[in-house]
Amino acid sequence: MVIEKNKKKLLRGKVISNKMDKTAVVEVERSFKHPRLEKIVRVAKNYKVHDENNVAEVGNIVDIYEGRPVSKSKFMYLEKVIKSQA
């Protein structure tokens, strides 16, 4: 029997703010087909992400994962920077 430990919920989003110390705001956009209207609906959600080394810059595409809460509104952690804004 194989037990998977630390199964993470990974999300990909865009950094929209990094003005706080060790915190970045990441916008994650998801799209789905509306059940009644049958059109594609896009919904965006902002997450406050713990960025220990302050590496995230505005415009970067990043991977984030869910972990234990750091504060009242911050429970996501920065996994890695996928694409840097040059």
Buried (B, 14 or more C-beta within 10 A) or exposed (E): EEEEEEEEEEBBBBBEBBEEEBBBBBEBEEEEEEEEEEEEEEEEEEBBBBBEEEBBBEEBBBBBBEBEEBEEEBBBBBBEBEEEEE
